[in-house]
Amino acid sequence: GNLVTYGNVNEIFLHEDIVQVAARDNNMLKQILTSYAGYTKLEEVEQNIEISFPAGLARLDEINAFCFEKGISLSHLQLRKKSLETKFFELTN
């Protein structure tokens, strides 16, 4: 096979922060989040919206305050890391 990456597992996963958010009205939430600065990707995944940021730049408190100021109360807010399986598929795609 071909070597596609090497290094410490933590270093391989440090490329981005993924924040999962949800609200009663995810369509409105997604629309509001498009004006939030600093994200690299915004997508719907099941019942959540996932916002990707460069590693170390996701600020949960700021995201929560931003949404609240725009009239949206979050029912879910979580910082998550990519699974090993997801990273494997990204590297081999």
Solvent accessible surface area in square Angstrom, and as a share of the most:
residue,aa,sasa,rsa
1,G,131,1.26
2,N,143,0.73
3,L,140,0.70
4,V,85,0.49
5,T,47,0.27
6,Y,180,0.68
7,G,46,0.44
8,N,85,0.44
9,V,91,0.52
10,N,106,0.54
11,E,107,0.48
12,I,30,0.15
13,F,35,0.15
14,L,98,0.49
15,H,126,0.56
16,E,40,0.18
17,D,10,0.05
18,I,8,0.04
19,V,0,0.00
20,Q,25,0.11
21,V,0,0.00
22,A,11,0.08
23,A,12,0.09
24,R,242,0.88
25,D,68,0.35
26,N,36,0.18
27,N,116,0.59
28,M,87,0.39
29,L,0,0.00
30,K,63,0.27
31,Q,126,0.56
32,I,22,0.11
33,L,0,0.00
34,T,76,0.44
35,S,81,0.52
36,Y,30,0.11
37,A,87,0.68
38,G,54,0.52
39,Y,63,0.24
40,T,89,0.52
41,K,97,0.41
42,L,30,0.15
43,E,67,0.30
44,E,94,0.42
45,V,52,0.30
46,E,157,0.70
47,Q,139,0.62
48,N,32,0.16
49,I,0,0.00
50,E,11,0.05
51,I,1,0.01
52,S,5,0.03
53,F,5,0.02
54,P,52,0.32
55,A,43,0.33
56,G,47,0.45
57,L,100,0.50
58,A,13,0.10
59,R,110,0.40
60,L,58,0.29
61,D,105,0.54
62,E,92,0.41
63,I,0,0.00
64,N,67,0.34
65,A,49,0.38
66,F,37,0.16
67,C,0,0.00
68,F,141,0.59
69,E,138,0.62
70,K,108,0.46
71,G,67,0.64
72,I,18,0.09
73,S,78,0.50
74,L,34,0.17
75,S,91,0.59
76,H,57,0.26
77,L,56,0.28
78,Q,84,0.37
79,L,76,0.38
80,R,67,0.25
81,K,112,0.47
82,K,36,0.15
83,S,57,0.37
84,L,126,0.63
85,E,118,0.53
86,T,58,0.34
87,K,18,0.08
88,F,115,0.48
89,F,117,0.49
90,E,81,0.37
91,L,61,0.30
92,T,72,0.42
93,N,171,0.88
